[in-house]
């Protein structure tokens, strides 16, 4: 399966960011990708009020993502913000493609490193797996990557590939943590992890909040880095060998062993 990671640099104009979605989706399709992944906050970068830009899932911005997917004939997953009904927004992934029309609301909110996402963002509650060309794909957002239980849940639901869509915060060691965590979740689940981040926006914007460090990557089911980006905007295109991943899942039997251990514990 060929996938693409669109490491873009979102601005504060949703229409301009939608143009980036259309451009990168077209480029991904021309490169033969069947799935193109965009970062968290593709609709609008962090560091500005989000409620004024939030739109419902049947609004103009989401429909623009659907139109880009339809024109190119591939599945698109991109980060947006929707009204939550309590004055906050949801941090949402929209997934649209030939056989997909789904969304995921971020479960684990980034109340860490001096940032309080929960003040303006309402949490989601339901893990989501979509199907792309009969491949089960779990979708997650940024801070989710620090919570292995979610990834194990997605693997239990059949996910062969799990995506991480981030706008990662800067700071000492943060890029290394991003890379390490993506690889760790691949090892945990013995599945492929595709992690796409915002490109680094420069020091001035980075000081406003979690606005990206770059470093998008694809990790094999054994935790090896198959391909990675630098700091700048880039379309990363890679072929994922899901048969090889399935063999690793069978050989390194942690998911099966985990289930067996849980059954043993429940009957002890």
C-alpha positions as CSV (number, residue, x, y, z in Angstrom):
1,X,0.0,0.0,0.0
2,X,1.4,3.4,-1.0
3,X,0.8,6.2,1.4
4,X,1.8,9.9,1.6
5,X,2.4,12.2,4.6
6,X,1.8,15.8,3.8
7,X,4.0,17.7,6.1
8,X,2.6,21.2,5.6
9,X,2.9,24.5,7.4
10,X,-0.7,25.6,8.3
11,X,-1.4,29.3,8.6
12,X,-4.4,31.0,10.2
13,X,-6.5,31.2,7.0
14,X,-8.7,28.1,6.6
15,X,-9.2,28.8,2.9
16,X,-5.5,29.0,2.2
17,X,-4.9,25.8,4.2
18,X,-7.7,24.1,2.2
19,X,-5.8,25.0,-1.0
20,X,-2.8,23.2,0.5
21,X,-4.9,20.1,1.1
22,X,-6.1,20.2,-2.5
23,X,-2.5,20.7,-3.8
24,X,-0.9,18.0,-1.7
25,X,-3.7,15.5,-2.3
26,X,-3.3,16.0,-6.1
27,X,0.4,15.4,-5.8
28,X,-0.1,12.3,-3.6
29,X,-2.5,10.8,-6.1
30,X,-0.1,11.5,-9.0
31,X,2.6,9.7,-7.0
32,X,0.3,6.7,-6.7
33,X,-0.6,7.0,-3.1
34,X,-4.0,5.6,-1.9
35,X,-4.0,7.4,1.4
36,X,-2.7,10.9,2.2
37,X,-2.3,12.1,5.7
38,X,-2.3,15.8,6.9
39,X,-1.3,17.1,10.3
40,X,-3.4,18.1,13.3
41,X,-4.7,21.6,12.9
42,X,-4.5,21.5,9.1
43,X,-7.6,23.8,9.1
44,X,-5.8,26.5,11.2
45,X,-2.6,26.5,13.2
46,X,-2.6,26.7,17.0
47,X,-1.7,30.0,18.7
48,X,-4.9,31.9,17.7
49,X,-8.6,31.6,19.0
50,X,-10.1,28.4,17.5
51,X,-13.8,28.9,18.1
52,X,-14.1,31.6,15.4
53,X,-12.7,29.2,12.7
54,X,-14.5,26.0,13.8
55,X,-17.0,24.6,11.4
56,X,-19.4,21.6,11.6
57,X,-18.6,18.4,9.7
58,X,-21.1,19.3,7.0
59,X,-19.5,22.8,6.6
60,X,-17.6,24.4,3.8
61,X,-14.1,23.4,5.0
62,X,-14.9,19.7,5.5
63,X,-16.8,19.6,2.2
64,X,-13.6,21.0,0.6
65,X,-11.6,18.1,2.0
66,X,-14.2,15.7,0.6
67,X,-14.1,17.4,-2.8
68,X,-10.3,17.1,-2.9
69,X,-10.5,13.4,-2.0
70,X,-13.2,12.8,-4.7
71,X,-11.3,14.6,-7.4
72,X,-8.1,12.6,-6.8
73,X,-9.9,9.3,-6.0
74,X,-7.9,8.6,-2.8
75,X,-8.5,8.8,0.9
76,X,-7.6,12.0,2.8
77,X,-7.3,12.4,6.5
78,X,-6.9,16.0,7.8
79,X,-7.1,17.9,11.1
80,X,-9.9,20.4,11.7
81,X,-11.9,22.0,14.5
82,X,-15.6,21.7,15.0
83,X,-18.0,23.4,17.5
84,X,-18.4,21.2,20.6
85,X,-21.7,22.8,21.9
86,X,-20.2,24.0,25.2
87,X,-18.3,27.0,23.9
88,X,-15.2,24.9,23.1
89,X,-14.3,23.1,20.0
90,X,-13.4,19.5,19.2
91,X,-9.9,18.7,17.8
92,X,-11.1,16.5,14.9
93,X,-9.8,14.4,12.1
94,X,-12.0,14.2,9.0
95,X,-11.4,11.1,6.8
96,X,-12.8,11.1,3.3
97,X,-12.3,8.8,0.3
98,X,-13.9,6.4,-2.1
99,X,-15.3,4.2,0.7
100,X,-14.7,6.5,3.7
101,X,-16.7,9.3,5.4
102,X,-15.7,9.3,9.0
103,X,-14.3,11.5,11.8
104,X,-12.3,11.1,15.0
105,X,-12.3,13.5,18.0
106,X,-9.1,13.7,20.0
107,X,-9.4,11.7,23.2
108,X,-6.2,12.7,25.1
109,X,-6.0,16.5,25.4
110,X,-2.6,18.2,25.7
111,X,-2.7,19.5,29.2
112,X,1.1,19.3,29.6
113,X,4.3,21.3,29.1
114,X,2.5,24.4,30.3
115,X,-0.3,24.2,27.7
116,X,-3.9,23.5,28.6
117,X,-5.8,22.3,25.5
118,X,-8.8,21.3,27.6
119,X,-9.6,25.0,28.2
120,X,-10.7,25.4,24.6
121,X,-11.1,21.8,23.4
122,X,-13.6,19.2,24.4
123,X,-12.4,15.6,24.5
124,X,-13.6,12.8,22.3
125,X,-14.3,9.3,23.6
126,X,-14.4,6.8,20.8
127,X,-11.5,5.2,19.0
128,X,-11.9,5.1,15.2
129,X,-10.8,2.6,12.6
130,X,-11.4,3.2,8.9
131,X,-11.0,1.0,5.9
132,X,-8.8,2.0,2.9
133,X,-8.6,-0.5,0.1
134,X,-9.6,-3.2,2.6
135,X,-6.8,-2.2,5.0
136,X,-7.9,-1.4,8.5
137,X,-6.4,2.0,9.5
138,X,-6.6,3.4,13.0
139,X,-6.4,7.2,13.4
140,X,-5.1,9.2,16.3
141,X,-4.1,12.8,17.2
142,X,-0.8,14.1,18.6
143,X,-0.8,13.7,22.4
144,X,-2.7,10.4,22.0
145,X,0.7,9.0,21.0
146,X,1.8,9.1,24.7
147,X,-1.0,6.6,25.6
148,X,-0.2,3.1,24.5
149,X,-3.6,1.8,25.6
150,X,-5.3,3.6,22.7
151,X,-3.0,2.0,20.2
152,X,-3.5,-1.5,21.6
153,X,-7.2,-0.9,21.5
154,X,-6.9,0.0,17.8
155,X,-4.8,-3.0,17.1
156,X,-7.4,-5.2,18.9
157,X,-10.0,-3.7,16.5
158,X,-7.9,-5.0,13.6
159,X,-5.8,-1.9,12.7
160,X,-2.9,-2.9,10.5
161,X,-1.7,0.7,10.1
162,X,-2.1,3.4,12.7
163,X,-1.8,7.1,11.9
164,X,-0.7,10.0,14.1
165,X,-1.6,13.5,13.1
166,X,0.3,16.1,15.1
167,X,1.2,19.7,15.7
168,X,4.0,18.8,18.0
169,X,5.3,21.4,20.5
170,X,9.0,22.5,20.4
171,X,11.4,22.3,23.3
172,X,14.5,20.4,24.5
173,X,14.3,16.8,23.4
174,X,10.8,17.1,21.9
175,X,11.7,16.0,18.4
176,X,13.5,13.0,19.8
177,X,10.4,12.1,21.9
178,X,8.1,12.4,18.8
179,X,10.3,10.0,16.9
180,X,10.7,7.6,19.8
181,X,7.0,7.5,20.7
182,X,5.9,6.8,17.1
183,X,8.4,3.9,16.9
184,X,7.4,2.7,20.3
185,X,3.7,2.5,19.3
186,X,4.7,0.5,16.2
187,X,6.6,-1.9,18.5
188,X,3.7,-2.1,21.0
189,X,1.1,-3.0,18.3
190,X,3.4,-4.8,15.9
191,X,1.8,-2.6,13.2
192,X,2.9,0.1,10.9
193,X,2.7,3.7,12.3
194,X,2.6,6.7,10.0
195,X,3.1,9.9,12.0
196,X,2.7,13.3,10.2
197,X,3.5,16.6,11.9
198,X,3.3,20.2,11.0
199,X,6.5,21.6,9.4
200,X,8.5,23.9,11.8
201,X,7.0,27.4,11.5
202,X,10.0,29.4,12.8
203,X,10.9,30.5,16.3
204,X,8.3,33.4,16.5
205,X,5.3,31.3,15.8
206,X,6.6,28.3,17.6
207,X,6.6,30.4,20.8
208,X,2.8,30.7,20.6
209,X,2.0,27.1,21.2
210,X,2.4,23.6,19.8
211,X,2.8,24.4,16.1
212,X,5.0,21.7,14.8
213,X,8.7,20.5,14.6
214,X,8.6,18.5,11.4
215,X,10.1,15.1,11.5
216,X,7.1,13.2,10.0
217,X,8.0,9.5,9.7
218,X,6.8,6.0,8.9
219,X,7.8,3.2,11.3
220,X,7.7,-0.5,10.5
221,X,6.0,-3.0,12.7
222,X,9.4,-3.7,14.2
223,X,9.9,0.0,15.0
224,X,12.4,0.7,12.2
225,X,12.2,4.1,10.5
226,X,11.2,3.5,6.9
227,X,11.2,7.1,5.8
228,X,11.4,10.5,7.6
229,X,11.2,14.2,6.8
230,X,13.2,17.2,7.9
231,X,11.8,20.5,9.3
232,X,10.4,22.0,6.1
233,X,7.2,21.3,4.2
234,X,7.5,18.0,2.3
235,X,5.4,15.3,0.8
236,X,6.7,11.9,2.0
237,X,5.6,9.0,-0.2
238,X,6.4,5.5,0.9
239,X,5.3,1.9,0.1
240,X,4.1,0.0,3.2
241,X,4.5,-3.8,3.1
242,X,1.5,-4.9,5.1
243,X,2.3,-8.6,4.5
244,X,5.7,-8.1,6.1
245,X,4.0,-6.3,9.0
246,X,1.5,-9.3,9.4
247,X,4.5,-11.7,9.6
248,X,6.1,-9.6,12.3
249,X,2.8,-9.5,14.2
250,X,2.7,-13.3,14.1
251,X,6.4,-13.7,15.0
252,X,6.5,-11.1,17.8
253,X,3.3,-12.4,19.3
254,X,2.8,-9.6,21.9
255,X,-0.8,-9.0,21.0
256,X,-1.7,-12.7,21.2
257,X,0.4,-13.1,24.4
258,X,-1.3,-10.1,25.9
259,X,-4.7,-11.6,25.3
260,X,-3.7,-15.0,26.7
261,X,-2.3,-13.3,29.8
262,X,-5.5,-11.3,30.3
263,X,-7.6,-14.5,30.1
264,X,-5.3,-16.3,32.5
265,X,-5.5,-13.4,35.0
266,X,-9.3,-13.3,34.7
267,X,-9.6,-17.0,35.6
268,X,-7.0,-17.0,38.3
